Amino acid sequence: WCGRAGSCRVPSALDAWRFQGGAALAGKTVQIQVAAKNSNGGWGPFVTLTSRLSDASGTAYFQWRSTVQWVSVRAMYPGDNSLAESWSAARQGRWK
């Protein structure tokens, strides 16, 4: 997995996130999970926000606008008979 280029970039009103899972995930559905930074500086748990279908190259795209200051986003594949459960690297973004 690789996630969106760079981390801690200030996104625009709608920010596009790209998760590349490779050919093995082509046509598979991945869950988009989000965690929010809390007031003490730690991260809350990841929760599933939505899901996306990967394209023919195994890439899933997601656009989102958040109301929290800092977010961490990752893609998760829950696994099946041929592929194990896996996660992308989490990538952080900040909305002002």
Summary of the structure (lengths in Angstrom):
residues: 96
radius of gyration: 13.3
end to end distance: 28.0
largest distance: 42.4
contacts: 269
relative contact order: 0.34
helix: 3%
strand: 47%
